Amino acid sequence: MTGLPHHDRYDYLPIVGRPGYSWPEGRRLAIYLYVNHEVFAFGDGLGATLAPSKTDPDVMNFAWRDYGNRVGAWRFMEMFDRLELKTTALVNSAIITQCPGLAEACRDRGDEIAAHGRTNAQAEGDQSEDEERAMIARALEDFDAIGVRPRGWLGPWISESHRTLDLLEEAGFDYVLDWAHDDQPTRLRTRSGKGILSIPYSQEINDIPSIIARHQEAATFAGMIEDTVEQLLAECDRWPAVLGIALHPYIMGQPHRALHLDRVLTRLREAADPRIWWTTAGAIAHHVSGGALNAAQPTS
């Protein structure tokens, strides 16, 4: 009897009994905010929907998503400036030409810029190897225009082909955010043998599944953030963890939702728990690359 088909990127390793380590200064819970800055083709391709479209072009849903780039993202930046928080800005590279100044504003406030493909109107999982390699290269060329070389990658729609991780590692990326399989970083196998880091990216503390798919609202989502932090802090003396909080400016950047996000982040910041490391995905990857987790992230 043969086993089930397997991705062969990592092996099963329960969180209990793993080698111990800490984040910088002995901290135990790494929290980072990742803001998805996305652009969509007008009248074509994929896109999250507020309500079913009746005709093409889908003006209602396109404009709703575009609110995030025109208003929501800037509301976020004011909030994060006041709370003294840097983010991991997950940027569709086409933002650079479609929304001039937005990616530059993230860069200039000190956010880490990570690549989020070229546009969220297209998933990469159904591309040929040559097409996918060319798309990754084109995205990197786009970022050259603002003097940024992203080290991290989130696939549009969390879409991967069987070759994505290999192509990203070969293009020089250090980490990916596509895999929501653990509370700790994991090294994923690649065909070169070098491997690429997976930094935890939550599909639970994520405003699209919560608000769009489950039809919850901002107060519930804010409560989920608070509850998750409480639980992870209760466990962190036994094993360190990462919590990524996924935000989309066209969803949580709406005025009635941003208010709840502001409140929960303010409470967490004012609590000043010394076990929490407010950070970015890139800083987590850098800490890992420095050797702190070498014994804690086996792939075999």
C-alpha atoms as an extended CHARMM CRD file, in Angstrom:
* protein
*
       300  EXT
         1         1  MET       CA              0.0000000000        0.0000000000        0.0000000000  PROA      1               0.0000000000
         2         2  THR       CA              1.4800000000        3.2960000000       -1.0460000000  PROA      2               0.0000000000
         3         3  GLY       CA              1.3120000000        6.4990000000        0.9660000000  PROA      3               0.0000000000
         4         4  LEU       CA             -0.6540000000        9.5850000000        0.1100000000  PROA      4               0.0000000000
         5         5  PRO       CA              0.8170000000       12.0470000000       -2.3840000000  PROA      5               0.0000000000
         6         6  HSD       CA              3.1140000000       14.4350000000       -0.5210000000  PROA      6               0.0000000000
         7         7  HSD       CA              4.7130000000       17.7800000000       -1.3190000000  PROA      7               0.0000000000
         8         8  ASP       CA              8.1170000000       16.6660000000        0.1000000000  PROA      8               0.0000000000
         9         9  ARG       CA              8.9120000000       20.2350000000        1.1590000000  PROA      9               0.0000000000
        10        10  TYR       CA              8.9980000000       19.4550000000        4.8870000000  PROA      10              0.0000000000
        11        11  ASP       CA              8.4480000000       16.5050000000        7.2240000000  PROA      11              0.0000000000
        12        12  TYR       CA              6.0330000000       16.1340000000       10.1070000000  PROA      12              0.0000000000
        13        13  LEU       CA              7.5170000000       17.5510000000       13.3170000000  PROA      13              0.0000000000
        14        14  PRO       CA              5.1780000000       18.2510000000       16.2620000000  PROA      14              0.0000000000
        15        15  ILE       CA              5.7380000000       21.5050000000       18.0960000000  PROA      15              0.0000000000
        16        16  VAL       CA              6.2150000000       19.6940000000       21.3990000000  PROA      16              0.0000000000
        17        17  GLY       CA              9.7710000000       18.5380000000       22.0330000000  PROA      17              0.0000000000
        18        18  ARG       CA             11.5090000000       20.7640000000       19.4920000000  PROA      18              0.0000000000
        19        19  PRO       CA             14.8420000000       22.3780000000       20.3910000000  PROA      19              0.0000000000
        20        20  GLY       CA             14.3750000000       25.5970000000       22.3210000000  PROA      20              0.0000000000
        21        21  TYR       CA             15.3780000000       29.1050000000       21.2930000000  PROA      21              0.0000000000
        22        22  SER       CA             14.3210000000       32.7120000000       21.8310000000  PROA      22              0.0000000000
        23        23  TRP       CA             13.8240000000       35.8260000000       19.7810000000  PROA      23              0.0000000000
        24        24  PRO       CA             16.1610000000       38.7990000000       20.3380000000  PROA      24              0.0000000000
        25        25  GLU       CA             16.5790000000       39.9440000000       23.9490000000  PROA      25              0.0000000000
        26        26  GLY       CA             15.0110000000       36.7250000000       25.1810000000  PROA      26              0.0000000000
        27        27  ARG       CA             11.5620000000       37.5540000000       23.8410000000  PROA      27              0.0000000000
        28        28  ARG       CA              9.1950000000       34.6810000000       23.1500000000  PROA      28              0.0000000000
        29        29  LEU       CA              6.4090000000       35.8390000000       20.8130000000  PROA      29              0.0000000000
        30        30  ALA       CA              7.2210000000       37.5700000000       17.5290000000  PROA      30              0.0000000000
        31        31  ILE       CA              4.3080000000       39.6220000000       16.2060000000  PROA      31              0.0000000000
        32        32  TYR       CA              4.3620000000       41.2650000000       12.8090000000  PROA      32              0.0000000000
        33        33  LEU       CA              1.7500000000       43.1130000000       10.7680000000  PROA      33              0.0000000000
        34        34  TYR       CA              1.5980000000       42.3990000000        7.0830000000  PROA      34              0.0000000000
        35        35  VAL       CA             -0.3190000000       44.7790000000        4.8800000000  PROA      35              0.0000000000
        36        36  ASN       CA             -1.3470000000       43.5340000000        1.4490000000  PROA      36              0.0000000000
        37        37  HSD       CA             -1.0190000000       46.3600000000       -1.0830000000  PROA      37              0.0000000000
        38        38  GLU       CA             -2.7510000000       44.9860000000       -4.1580000000  PROA      38              0.0000000000
        39        39  VAL       CA             -3.8470000000       46.0420000000       -7.6370000000  PROA      39              0.0000000000
        40        40  PHE       CA             -6.3030000000       44.3480000000       -9.9560000000  PROA      40              0.0000000000
        41        41  ALA       CA             -6.9600000000       44.4170000000      -13.6780000000  PROA      41              0.0000000000
        42        42  PHE       CA            -10.1050000000       46.3560000000      -14.5750000000  PROA      42              0.0000000000
        43        43  GLY       CA            -12.6900000000       44.0460000000      -16.0930000000  PROA      43              0.0000000000
        44        44  ASP       CA            -10.4620000000       40.9590000000      -16.0940000000  PROA      44              0.0000000000
        45        45  GLY       CA             -8.9340000000       38.3740000000      -13.8030000000  PROA      45              0.0000000000
        46        46  LEU       CA             -9.3500000000       37.5150000000      -10.1380000000  PROA      46              0.0000000000
        47        47  GLY       CA            -10.4140000000       39.7070000000       -7.2500000000  PROA      47              0.0000000000
        48        48  ALA       CA            -12.1300000000       39.5140000000       -3.8780000000  PROA      48              0.0000000000
        49        49  THR       CA            -15.7880000000       40.5180000000       -4.0090000000  PROA      49              0.0000000000
        50        50  LEU       CA            -17.9180000000       42.5500000000       -1.6530000000  PROA      50              0.0000000000
        51        51  ALA       CA            -21.0460000000       41.2940000000       -3.4270000000  PROA      51              0.0000000000
        52        52  PRO       CA            -21.6950000000       39.2050000000       -6.5650000000  PROA      52              0.0000000000
        53        53  SER       CA            -21.0440000000       40.9880000000       -9.8180000000  PROA      53              0.0000000000
        54        54  LYS       CA            -23.9180000000       41.3590000000      -12.2680000000  PROA      54              0.0000000000
        55        55  THR       CA            -22.0050000000       42.6020000000      -15.3040000000  PROA      55              0.0000000000
        56        56  ASP       CA            -18.4880000000       43.1090000000      -16.6430000000  PROA      56              0.0000000000
        57        57  PRO       CA            -16.6450000000       45.3290000000      -16.0800000000  PROA      57              0.0000000000
        58        58  ASP       CA            -17.2910000000       44.8610000000      -12.3730000000  PROA      58              0.0000000000
        59        59  VAL       CA            -17.1360000000       48.5140000000      -11.3600000000  PROA      59              0.0000000000
        60        60  MET       CA            -18.4980000000       47.9970000000       -7.8380000000  PROA      60              0.0000000000
        61        61  ASN       CA            -15.8970000000       45.4590000000       -6.6680000000  PROA      61              0.0000000000
        62        62  PHE       CA            -12.9910000000       47.0280000000       -8.5490000000  PROA      62              0.0000000000
        63        63  ALA       CA            -13.6810000000       50.4340000000       -6.9890000000  PROA      63              0.0000000000
        64        64  TRP       CA            -14.1770000000       48.8880000000       -3.5240000000  PROA      64              0.0000000000
        65        65  ARG       CA            -10.7440000000       47.2730000000       -3.7310000000  PROA      65              0.0000000000
        66        66  ASP       CA             -9.1800000000       50.4700000000       -5.1040000000  PROA      66              0.0000000000
        67        67  TYR       CA            -10.3680000000       52.3350000000       -1.9900000000  PROA      67              0.0000000000
        68        68  GLY       CA             -7.6130000000       50.5310000000       -0.1190000000  PROA      68              0.0000000000
        69        69  ASN       CA             -4.8770000000       52.1010000000       -2.2140000000  PROA      69              0.0000000000
        70        70  ARG       CA             -6.4180000000       55.5730000000       -2.3190000000  PROA      70              0.0000000000
        71        71  VAL       CA             -7.5520000000       55.8680000000        1.3240000000  PROA      71              0.0000000000
        72        72  GLY       CA             -7.2030000000       52.7610000000        3.4960000000  PROA      72              0.0000000000
        73        73  ALA       CA             -3.4430000000       52.3510000000        3.1240000000  PROA      73              0.0000000000
        74        74  TRP       CA             -2.8440000000       55.9420000000        4.1850000000  PROA      74              0.0000000000
        75        75  ARG       CA             -5.1810000000       55.5550000000        7.1670000000  PROA      75              0.0000000000
        76        76  PHE       CA             -3.1010000000       52.5410000000        8.1820000000  PROA      76              0.0000000000
        77        77  MET       CA              0.1480000000       54.4800000000        7.8820000000  PROA      77              0.0000000000
        78        78  GLU       CA             -1.0850000000       57.2540000000       10.1580000000  PROA      78              0.0000000000
        79        79  MET       CA             -2.2200000000       54.6530000000       12.7030000000  PROA      79              0.0000000000
        80        80  PHE       CA              1.0510000000       52.7350000000       12.5830000000  PROA      80              0.0000000000
        81        81  ASP       CA              3.0990000000       55.9340000000       12.8210000000  PROA      81              0.0000000000
        82        82  ARG       CA              1.2560000000       56.8380000000       16.0190000000  PROA      82              0.0000000000
        83        83  LEU       CA              1.7360000000       53.3280000000       17.4390000000  PROA      83              0.0000000000
        84        84  GLU       CA              5.3860000000       53.2690000000       16.3370000000  PROA      84              0.0000000000
        85        85  LEU       CA              4.9100000000       50.0620000000       14.3630000000  PROA      85              0.0000000000
        86        86  LYS       CA              6.7030000000       49.0190000000       11.2030000000  PROA      86              0.0000000000
        87        87  THR       CA              4.9820000000       46.5610000000        8.8830000000  PROA      87              0.0000000000
        88        88  THR       CA              5.8680000000       44.0150000000        6.2750000000  PROA      88              0.0000000000
        89        89  ALA       CA              4.3440000000       45.6440000000        3.1980000000  PROA      89              0.0000000000
        90        90  LEU       CA              3.3330000000       42.8900000000        0.7760000000  PROA      90              0.0000000000
        91        91  VAL       CA              3.3710000000       44.7880000000       -2.4790000000  PROA      91              0.0000000000
        92        92  ASN       CA              2.0910000000       43.7520000000       -5.8970000000  PROA      92              0.0000000000
        93        93  SER       CA              4.9110000000       45.1810000000       -7.9900000000  PROA      93              0.0000000000
        94        94  ALA       CA              2.4410000000       46.7720000000      -10.4320000000  PROA      94              0.0000000000
        95        95  ILE       CA              1.5030000000       49.1180000000       -7.5440000000  PROA      95              0.0000000000
        96        96  ILE       CA              4.6700000000       51.0260000000       -8.4180000000  PROA      96              0.0000000000
        97        97  THR       CA              3.2600000000       52.1970000000      -11.7600000000  PROA      97              0.0000000000
        98        98  GLN       CA             -0.4750000000       52.0080000000      -10.9920000000  PROA      98              0.0000000000
        99        99  CYS       CA             -0.3720000000       53.8480000000       -7.6410000000  PROA      99              0.0000000000
       100       100  PRO       CA              2.6540000000       56.1640000000       -7.7930000000  PROA      100             0.0000000000
       101       101  GLY       CA              4.0200000000       57.0300000000       -4.3800000000  PROA      101             0.0000000000
       102       102  LEU       CA              2.3340000000       54.2610000000       -2.3790000000  PROA      102             0.0000000000
       103       103  ALA       CA              5.1930000000       51.7390000000       -2.3590000000  PROA      103             0.0000000000
       104       104  GLU       CA              7.6380000000       54.6140000000       -1.8780000000  PROA      104             0.0000000000
       105       105  ALA       CA              5.6930000000       55.7870000000        1.1880000000  PROA      105             0.0000000000
       106       106  CYS       CA              5.9390000000       52.3050000000        2.7020000000  PROA      106             0.0000000000
       107       107  ARG       CA              9.6680000000       52.2520000000        1.9660000000  PROA      107             0.0000000000
       108       108  ASP       CA             10.2400000000       55.7310000000        3.3850000000  PROA      108             0.0000000000
       109       109  ARG       CA              8.4540000000       55.0510000000        6.6840000000  PROA      109             0.0000000000
       110       110  GLY       CA             10.7560000000       52.0840000000        7.2340000000  PROA      110             0.0000000000
       111       111  ASP       CA              8.4060000000       49.2430000000        6.3720000000  PROA      111             0.0000000000
       112       112  GLU       CA              9.9380000000       46.0720000000        5.0160000000  PROA      112             0.0000000000
       113       113  ILE       CA              8.9330000000       45.6330000000        1.3710000000  PROA      113             0.0000000000
       114       114  ALA       CA              8.1530000000       42.0390000000        0.4030000000  PROA      114             0.0000000000
       115       115  ALA       CA              7.0210000000       40.9600000000       -3.0540000000  PROA      115             0.0000000000
       116       116  HSD       CA              3.4210000000       39.8860000000       -3.6300000000  PROA      116             0.0000000000
       117       117  GLY       CA              3.7430000000       39.0000000000       -7.3030000000  PROA      117             0.0000000000
       118       118  ARG       CA              2.8260000000       41.5750000000       -9.9050000000  PROA      118             0.0000000000
       119       119  THR       CA             -0.9570000000       41.7790000000       -9.5140000000  PROA      119             0.0000000000
       120       120  ASN       CA             -3.6610000000       40.0260000000       -7.5290000000  PROA      120             0.0000000000
       121       121  ALA       CA             -5.7110000000       39.6110000000      -10.6760000000  PROA      121             0.0000000000
       122       122  GLN       CA             -3.5260000000       36.6430000000      -11.6320000000  PROA      122             0.0000000000
       123       123  ALA       CA             -2.5380000000       33.4760000000       -9.7320000000  PROA      123             0.0000000000
       124       124  GLU       CA              0.7960000000       31.8890000000      -10.5650000000  PROA      124             0.0000000000
       125       125  GLY       CA             -0.0450000000       28.2620000000       -9.8300000000  PROA      125             0.0000000000
       126       126  ASP       CA             -1.2490000000       27.5040000000      -13.3620000000  PROA      126             0.0000000000
       127       127  GLN       CA              1.7070000000       29.1180000000      -15.1580000000  PROA      127             0.0000000000
       128       128  SER       CA              4.3800000000       27.1740000000      -16.9850000000  PROA      128             0.0000000000
       129       129  GLU       CA              7.8610000000       27.1660000000      -15.4690000000  PROA      129             0.0000000000
       130       130  ASP       CA              9.1090000000       29.7010000000      -18.0120000000  PROA      130             0.0000000000
       131       131  GLU       CA              6.0960000000       31.9530000000      -17.4680000000  PROA      131             0.0000000000
       132       132  GLU       CA              6.4600000000       31.8280000000      -13.7070000000  PROA      132             0.0000000000
       133       133  ARG       CA             10.2090000000       32.4940000000      -13.8350000000  PROA      133             0.0000000000
       134       134  ALA       CA              9.5800000000       35.4840000000      -16.1180000000  PROA      134             0.0000000000
       135       135  MET       CA              6.8560000000       36.8360000000      -13.8170000000  PROA      135             0.0000000000
       136       136  ILE       CA              9.1680000000       36.6620000000      -10.7930000000  PROA      136             0.0000000000
       137       137  ALA       CA             11.9420000000       38.3820000000      -12.7530000000  PROA      137             0.0000000000
       138       138  ARG       CA              9.5690000000       41.0990000000      -13.9630000000  PROA      138             0.0000000000
       139       139  ALA       CA              8.3920000000       41.7490000000      -10.4010000000  PROA      139             0.0000000000
       140       140  LEU       CA             11.9800000000       42.2060000000       -9.2560000000  PROA      140             0.0000000000
       141       141  GLU       CA             12.6200000000       44.6040000000      -12.1450000000  PROA      141             0.0000000000
       142       142  ASP       CA              9.5970000000       46.6410000000      -11.0540000000  PROA      142             0.0000000000
       143       143  PHE       CA             11.0230000000       46.9940000000       -7.5390000000  PROA      143             0.0000000000
       144       144  ASP       CA             14.3420000000       48.1840000000       -8.9630000000  PROA      144             0.0000000000
       145       145  ALA       CA             12.5470000000       51.4130000000       -9.9080000000  PROA      145             0.0000000000
       146       146  ILE       CA             12.1770000000       52.3410000000       -6.2250000000  PROA      146             0.0000000000
       147       147  GLY       CA             15.5650000000       50.9940000000       -5.1530000000  PROA      147             0.0000000000
       148       148  VAL       CA             14.2080000000       47.9920000000       -3.2580000000  PROA      148             0.0000000000
       149       149  ARG       CA             15.2410000000       44.3380000000       -3.4660000000  PROA      149             0.0000000000
       150       150  PRO       CA             12.5920000000       42.2640000000       -1.6430000000  PROA      150             0.0000000000
       151       151  ARG       CA             13.8290000000       39.2030000000        0.2320000000  PROA      151             0.0000000000
       152       152  GLY       CA             10.3870000000       37.7530000000        0.9310000000  PROA      152             0.0000000000
       153       153  TRP       CA              7.5300000000       36.5630000000       -1.2740000000  PROA      153             0.0000000000
       154       154  LEU       CA              3.7960000000       35.9930000000       -0.8640000000  PROA      154             0.0000000000
       155       155  GLY       CA              2.1220000000       34.4660000000       -3.8940000000  PROA      155             0.0000000000
       156       156  PRO       CA             -0.9690000000       36.2320000000       -5.2240000000  PROA      156             0.0000000000
       157       157  TRP       CA             -3.9410000000       34.2430000000       -3.9020000000  PROA      157             0.0000000000
       158       158  ILE       CA             -1.4070000000       32.0660000000       -2.0030000000  PROA      158             0.0000000000
       159       159  SER       CA             -1.0360000000       30.2480000000       -5.3040000000  PROA      159             0.0000000000
       160       160  GLU       CA              1.9930000000       28.0640000000       -6.0060000000  PROA      160             0.0000000000
       161       161  SER       CA              2.9650000000       25.6650000000       -8.7410000000  PROA      161             0.0000000000
       162       162  HSD       CA              5.0380000000       22.5780000000       -7.9810000000  PROA      162             0.0000000000
       163       163  ARG       CA              8.1150000000       24.6910000000       -8.9090000000  PROA      163             0.0000000000
       164       164  THR       CA              7.4170000000       27.9890000000       -7.1280000000  PROA      164             0.0000000000
       165       165  LEU       CA              9.6810000000       27.4770000000       -4.1280000000  PROA      165             0.0000000000
       166       166  ASP       CA             12.5490000000       26.3380000000       -6.3560000000  PROA      166             0.0000000000
       167       167  LEU       CA             12.1890000000       29.3570000000       -8.6320000000  PROA      167             0.0000000000
       168       168  LEU       CA             11.9960000000       31.7870000000       -5.7090000000  PROA      168             0.0000000000
       169       169  GLU       CA             15.1010000000       30.3620000000       -4.0640000000  PROA      169             0.0000000000
       170       170  GLU       CA             16.9470000000       30.4840000000       -7.4010000000  PROA      170             0.0000000000
       171       171  ALA       CA             15.8800000000       34.1310000000       -7.8380000000  PROA      171             0.0000000000
       172       172  GLY       CA             17.4790000000       34.9950000000       -4.4850000000  PROA      172             0.0000000000
       173       173  PHE       CA             14.4960000000       35.1190000000       -2.1510000000  PROA      173             0.0000000000
       174       174  ASP       CA             15.1740000000       34.1750000000        1.4710000000  PROA      174             0.0000000000
       175       175  TYR       CA             11.6600000000       33.3940000000        2.6610000000  PROA      175             0.0000000000
       176       176  VAL       CA              8.0590000000       32.7550000000        1.6310000000  PROA      176             0.0000000000
       177       177  LEU       CA              4.7620000000       33.4250000000        3.4010000000  PROA      177             0.0000000000
       178       178  ASP       CA              2.4900000000       31.0190000000        1.5250000000  PROA      178             0.0000000000
       179       179  TRP       CA              2.4520000000       28.1550000000        4.0310000000  PROA      179             0.0000000000
       180       180  ALA       CA              0.2130000000       28.4360000000        7.1100000000  PROA      180             0.0000000000
       181       181  HSD       CA              1.2560000000       25.0990000000        8.6220000000  PROA      181             0.0000000000
       182       182  ASP       CA              3.1030000000       26.1260000000       11.8110000000  PROA      182             0.0000000000
       183       183  ASP       CA              3.6290000000       28.7150000000       14.5310000000  PROA      183             0.0000000000
       184       184  GLN       CA              7.4020000000       28.6530000000       13.9760000000  PROA      184             0.0000000000
       185       185  PRO       CA              9.6180000000       29.2260000000       10.9220000000  PROA      185             0.0000000000
       186       186  THR       CA             10.3170000000       26.1140000000        8.8600000000  PROA      186             0.0000000000
       187       187  ARG       CA             12.9630000000       25.4910000000        6.2240000000  PROA      187             0.0000000000
       188       188  LEU       CA             11.3450000000       24.1320000000        3.0690000000  PROA      188             0.0000000000
       189       189  ARG       CA             13.2980000000       21.9220000000        0.7020000000  PROA      189             0.0000000000
       190       190  THR       CA             14.1930000000       23.1690000000       -2.7740000000  PROA      190             0.0000000000
       191       191  ARG       CA             15.7220000000       21.3580000000       -5.7030000000  PROA      191             0.0000000000
       192       192  SER       CA             19.0690000000       23.1180000000       -5.2030000000  PROA      192             0.0000000000
       193       193  GLY       CA             19.3850000000       21.6030000000       -1.7500000000  PROA      193             0.0000000000
       194       194  LYS       CA             19.7080000000       25.0320000000       -0.1270000000  PROA      194             0.0000000000
       195       195  GLY       CA             16.1040000000       25.4340000000        0.9630000000  PROA      195             0.0000000000
       196       196  ILE       CA             13.9600000000       28.4910000000        1.6070000000  PROA      196             0.0000000000
       197       197  LEU       CA             12.4010000000       29.6550000000        4.8660000000  PROA      197             0.0000000000
       198       198  SER       CA              8.6920000000       29.6080000000        5.5150000000  PROA      198             0.0000000000
       199       199  ILE       CA              7.6760000000       32.4050000000        7.8950000000  PROA      199             0.0000000000
       200       200  PRO       CA              4.2410000000       31.8120000000        9.4790000000  PROA      200             0.0000000000
       201       201  TYR       CA              1.4290000000       33.6610000000        7.7040000000  PROA      201             0.0000000000
       202       202  SER       CA             -1.9660000000       33.2900000000        9.3380000000  PROA      202             0.0000000000
       203       203  GLN       CA             -5.0660000000       32.3140000000        7.4170000000  PROA      203             0.0000000000
       204       204  GLU       CA             -7.0440000000       32.7500000000       10.6430000000  PROA      204             0.0000000000
       205       205  ILE       CA             -5.8870000000       36.1670000000       11.8830000000  PROA      205             0.0000000000
       206       206  ASN       CA             -6.4870000000       37.4200000000        8.3780000000  PROA      206             0.0000000000
       207       207  ASP       CA             -9.2100000000       39.8800000000        7.4600000000  PROA      207             0.0000000000
       208       208  ILE       CA            -10.1920000000       38.2570000000        4.1420000000  PROA      208             0.0000000000
       209       209  PRO       CA            -11.2090000000       34.8340000000        5.5390000000  PROA      209             0.0000000000
       210       210  SER       CA            -12.6590000000       36.4260000000        8.6650000000  PROA      210             0.0000000000
       211       211  ILE       CA            -14.6650000000       39.2710000000        7.1830000000  PROA      211             0.0000000000
       212       212  ILE       CA            -15.2540000000       38.2960000000        3.5570000000  PROA      212             0.0000000000
       213       213  ALA       CA            -15.5540000000       34.5030000000        3.8010000000  PROA      213             0.0000000000
       214       214  ARG       CA            -17.0400000000       34.0820000000        7.2920000000  PROA      214             0.0000000000
       215       215  HSD       CA            -19.0080000000       37.3500000000        7.3270000000  PROA      215             0.0000000000
       216       216  GLN       CA            -17.6240000000       38.3490000000       10.7130000000  PROA      216             0.0000000000
       217       217  GLU       CA            -17.0350000000       41.9860000000       11.5270000000  PROA      217             0.0000000000
       218       218  ALA       CA            -14.2230000000       44.1130000000       12.8660000000  PROA      218             0.0000000000
       219       219  ALA       CA            -15.0470000000       43.7830000000       16.5630000000  PROA      219             0.0000000000
       220       220  THR       CA            -14.9110000000       39.9940000000       16.2270000000  PROA      220             0.0000000000
       221       221  PHE       CA            -11.6730000000       40.1720000000       14.2580000000  PROA      221             0.0000000000
       222       222  ALA       CA            -10.1000000000       42.4550000000       16.8840000000  PROA      222             0.0000000000
       223       223  GLY       CA            -11.1860000000       40.0020000000       19.5700000000  PROA      223             0.0000000000
       224       224  MET       CA             -9.5640000000       37.1650000000       17.6250000000  PROA      224             0.0000000000
       225       225  ILE       CA             -6.2640000000       39.0750000000       17.6280000000  PROA      225             0.0000000000
       226       226  GLU       CA             -6.4530000000       39.6150000000       21.3840000000  PROA      226             0.0000000000
       227       227  ASP       CA             -7.4220000000       35.9970000000       22.0950000000  PROA      227             0.0000000000
       228       228  THR       CA             -4.6340000000       34.6310000000       19.8970000000  PROA      228             0.0000000000
       229       229  VAL       CA             -2.0140000000       36.7650000000       21.6240000000  PROA      229             0.0000000000
       230       230  GLU       CA             -3.2890000000       35.6340000000       25.0260000000  PROA      230             0.0000000000
       231       231  GLN       CA             -3.0980000000       31.9530000000       24.0670000000  PROA      231             0.0000000000
       232       232  LEU       CA              0.3390000000       32.1960000000       22.4540000000  PROA      232             0.0000000000
       233       233  LEU       CA              1.7080000000       34.0420000000       25.4740000000  PROA      233             0.0000000000
       234       234  ALA       CA              0.3600000000       31.2680000000       27.6980000000  PROA      234             0.0000000000
       235       235  GLU       CA              2.3770000000       28.7510000000       25.6630000000  PROA      235             0.0000000000
       236       236  CYS       CA              5.5050000000       30.7400000000       24.9310000000  PROA      236             0.0000000000
       237       237  ASP       CA              7.4640000000       29.6450000000       27.9710000000  PROA      237             0.0000000000
       238       238  ARG       CA              7.4430000000       26.1640000000       26.3980000000  PROA      238             0.0000000000
       239       239  TRP       CA              8.0590000000       27.1580000000       22.7790000000  PROA      239             0.0000000000
       240       240  PRO       CA              8.4970000000       30.5110000000       21.0170000000  PROA      240             0.0000000000
       241       241  ALA       CA              6.0090000000       31.4520000000       18.3380000000  PROA      241             0.0000000000
       242       242  VAL       CA              5.2690000000       33.8280000000       15.4750000000  PROA      242             0.0000000000
       243       243  LEU       CA              1.9720000000       35.6220000000       14.9410000000  PROA      243             0.0000000000
       244       244  GLY       CA              1.4040000000       37.4110000000       11.6660000000  PROA      244             0.0000000000
       245       245  ILE       CA             -1.6440000000       39.6990000000       11.4770000000  PROA      245             0.0000000000
       246       246  ALA       CA             -2.8810000000       39.9170000000        7.8790000000  PROA      246             0.0000000000
       247       247  LEU       CA             -4.4860000000       43.1740000000        6.8030000000  PROA      247             0.0000000000
       248       248  HSD       CA             -5.8940000000       44.4900000000        3.5350000000  PROA      248             0.0000000000
       249       249  PRO       CA             -6.4070000000       48.2600000000        3.3080000000  PROA      249             0.0000000000
       250       250  TYR       CA             -9.6850000000       47.8820000000        1.4000000000  PROA      250             0.0000000000
       251       251  ILE       CA            -11.0720000000       45.7340000000        4.2460000000  PROA      251             0.0000000000
       252       252  MET       CA             -9.6410000000       46.7190000000        7.6430000000  PROA      252             0.0000000000
       253       253  GLY       CA             -8.7750000000       50.1550000000        6.2440000000  PROA      253             0.0000000000
       254       254  GLN       CA            -12.4760000000       51.0440000000        6.1040000000  PROA      254             0.0000000000
       255       255  PRO       CA            -13.2740000000       53.6620000000        8.7940000000  PROA      255             0.0000000000
       256       256  HSD       CA            -15.5720000000       51.5000000000       10.9450000000  PROA      256             0.0000000000
       257       257  ARG       CA            -13.0720000000       48.6290000000       10.9360000000  PROA      257             0.0000000000
       258       258  ALA       CA             -9.8770000000       50.6560000000       11.3320000000  PROA      258             0.0000000000
       259       259  LEU       CA            -11.2690000000       51.9640000000       14.6240000000  PROA      259             0.0000000000
       260       260  HSD       CA            -11.3820000000       48.4270000000       16.0910000000  PROA      260             0.0000000000
       261       261  LEU       CA             -7.9130000000       47.5940000000       14.7680000000  PROA      261             0.0000000000
       262       262  ASP       CA             -6.5680000000       50.8000000000       16.3250000000  PROA      262             0.0000000000
       263       263  ARG       CA             -8.1210000000       49.9370000000       19.6810000000  PROA      263             0.0000000000
       264       264  VAL       CA             -6.7390000000       46.4040000000       19.9060000000  PROA      264             0.0000000000
       265       265  LEU       CA             -3.2460000000       47.3750000000       18.7530000000  PROA      265             0.0000000000
       266       266  THR       CA             -3.2220000000       50.3010000000       21.1730000000  PROA      266             0.0000000000
       267       267  ARG       CA             -4.1320000000       47.9880000000       24.0690000000  PROA      267             0.0000000000
       268       268  LEU       CA             -1.4090000000       45.5280000000       23.1180000000  PROA      268             0.0000000000
       269       269  ARG       CA              1.2000000000       48.2460000000       22.7150000000  PROA      269             0.0000000000
       270       270  GLU       CA              0.2910000000       49.9430000000       25.9870000000  PROA      270             0.0000000000
       271       271  ALA       CA              0.5150000000       46.6140000000       27.8320000000  PROA      271             0.0000000000
       272       272  ALA       CA              4.2040000000       46.5400000000       26.8180000000  PROA      272             0.0000000000
       273       273  ASP       CA              4.5480000000       42.8210000000       27.5290000000  PROA      273             0.0000000000
       274       274  PRO       CA              8.3140000000       42.1500000000       27.6190000000  PROA      274             0.0000000000
       275       275  ARG       CA              7.8080000000       38.7410000000       26.0010000000  PROA      275             0.0000000000
       276       276  ILE       CA              6.5520000000       40.2800000000       22.7490000000  PROA      276             0.0000000000
       277       277  TRP       CA              8.8800000000       41.2250000000       19.8940000000  PROA      277             0.0000000000
       278       278  TRP       CA              7.1030000000       43.6180000000       17.5080000000  PROA      278             0.0000000000
       279       279  THR       CA              8.9400000000       42.9970000000       14.2770000000  PROA      279             0.0000000000
       280       280  THR       CA              8.7400000000       42.2260000000       10.5540000000  PROA      280             0.0000000000
       281       281  ALA       CA              8.8220000000       38.9940000000        8.5980000000  PROA      281             0.0000000000
       282       282  GLY       CA             12.2270000000       39.9480000000        7.2190000000  PROA      282             0.0000000000
       283       283  ALA       CA             13.6760000000       40.4850000000       10.6990000000  PROA      283             0.0000000000
       284       284  ILE       CA             12.3800000000       37.0610000000       11.7350000000  PROA      284             0.0000000000
       285       285  ALA       CA             14.0440000000       35.5280000000        8.6690000000  PROA      285             0.0000000000
       286       286  HSD       CA             17.2650000000       37.4050000000        9.4330000000  PROA      286             0.0000000000
       287       287  HSD       CA             17.2610000000       36.0780000000       12.9860000000  PROA      287             0.0000000000
       288       288  VAL       CA             16.7900000000       32.5740000000       11.6200000000  PROA      288             0.0000000000
       289       289  SER       CA             19.5490000000       33.0510000000        9.0550000000  PROA      289             0.0000000000
       290       290  GLY       CA             21.8760000000       34.0940000000       11.8690000000  PROA      290             0.0000000000
       291       291  GLY       CA             21.7490000000       30.5490000000       13.1510000000  PROA      291             0.0000000000
       292       292  ALA       CA             19.3680000000       30.8410000000       16.0860000000  PROA      292             0.0000000000
       293       293  LEU       CA             17.0310000000       28.2020000000       14.7020000000  PROA      293             0.0000000000
       294       294  ASN       CA             19.3870000000       25.9010000000       12.8280000000  PROA      294             0.0000000000
       295       295  ALA       CA             18.6870000000       23.0370000000       15.1920000000  PROA      295             0.0000000000
       296       296  ALA       CA             14.9800000000       23.8540000000       15.4190000000  PROA      296             0.0000000000
       297       297  GLN       CA             13.9580000000       23.6990000000       11.7640000000  PROA      297             0.0000000000
       298       298  PRO       CA             14.9360000000       20.3150000000       10.3350000000  PROA      298             0.0000000000
       299       299  THR       CA             13.4570000000       19.2630000000        7.0060000000  PROA      299             0.0000000000
       300       300  SER       CA             14.2990000000       15.5840000000        7.3450000000  PROA      300             0.0000000000
